[in-house]
Amino acid sequence: MVYQEEILAQRGFKKVLIAEDQLPQRHLLASFFQQEGYQVITAHNGVEAVAAFAEHRPSLVLMDIIMPEMDGLEATRRIKALPEGEFATIIFLTVREGLAEMRICIEAGGDDFLTKPINTDLLKIRIFALQRLQELHQQLAVQHRFLVNHLQEEQKNQRLAQKVFEHLLSVQGGDLPGVEIVQRAADRFSGDLVLSRRLADGRVRIFLGDFTGHGLAAALGALPTAEVFYTLSDQGVGLDRLLNEMNAKLCALLPDDRFLAAAVVEISADLTQFTWWNGGLPSLVLKKGREMRALVSDFLALGILSERDFSQELHQQPCSKDAALLMMTDGILEAHNAQQVAFATTGFKDFLAGWPYGEGMQAALESALVEHLGLELVLEDDLSLVSVCLEAL
């Protein structure tokens, strides 16, 4: 993978900084590290140590605690604040030992400490152990950067795909007067699909679908479904054939565990005839004055049954201009609050009782959802609500 080369390039302690004010001790340590193949940089006080680190960026530092001008503890704190200082391994050199001394060293940013006089065999062991930890730390840091970059690229690609996806759906459709749509996605891509078309003879056709799950996987069937809807509607094909074609397309496209719960309605040009089919969606609600009628689902969802077993039987009934229709996906009814109470049993009843069809549905629904779920509106599933005011069509 890409980050392996970077890890190999960083492997081992290439440079060592020895910050020690006592010349004999400094020379002894420098000689030891040079024999071990290290590039050695020296400093005799804390100020020089900070400057030397900034210039040479060694990965290993031996830091005497007591030094003139600036002690090793302050020098370490300043080194850790420098670029790449966080990844430097610092071993303190001290004449004292014990838990108190160790705590002071660790709190200043040190990784280990040795007491003077320095035992070079023990120093080798400590360096070997710290080198393994540093390599692991570097590997994790590089992997983290790789994953962050990968995630950022993936998010960029998803935003682009979402934009293209939404454009392809929107260019074919068009807003119809009297039709108000509220949609909220639980993920970047919505598995809910709303399609509408006014046919050449004046009929209005509205389709609402809810693919299994949510996110990109749930949205993949939206484009072929929209293509069938718009193509056949523009040809004036009847609802029964439209449903057959959609079902056949989805049976061929979707895996066995995926389907499209859907409902489609058609309103005659003179607004006197109402035709509908519901396969797996919550009941449609037809409202006239104070009266409301539930148009229940009596068929399976699209993409499940073969053409031989699929039923596209349509329901018809007379209607009038003062009627209104409400279509919804189950994401609305099944939205649970922190107490695991479904919206269907609380705020939705009040919303339905005061259903402001014709205008203001979005504000009324969002107000009810905020009251039920809270201000963050965390959704478990995509939700869609379509209100149709017949007299405005």
Buried (B, 14 or more C-beta within 10 A) or exposed (E): EEBEEBBEEBEEBBBBBBBBBBEEBBEBBBEBBEEBEBEBBBBBBBBBBBEBBBEEBBBBBBBBBBBEEBBBBBBBBBBBEEEEBEBBBBBBBBEEEEEEBBEBBEEBBBBBBBBBEBEBEEBEEBBEEBBEEBBEEBBEBBBEEBEEEEEEEEEEEBEEBBEEBBEEBEEBBEEBEBBBBBBBBBBBBBBBBBBBBBBEEEBBBBBBBBBBBBBBBBBBBBEBBBBBBBEBBEEEBEBBEBBBBBBBBBBEBBEEEBBBBBBBBBBBEEBEBBBBBBBBBBBBBBBBEEEBEEBEBEBBBBBBBEEEEBBBEBEEEEBEEEBBBBBBBBBBBBBBBEEEEBBBEBBBEEBBEEBBBBEEBBEBBEEBBEBBBEEEEEBEBBBBBBBBBBEBB
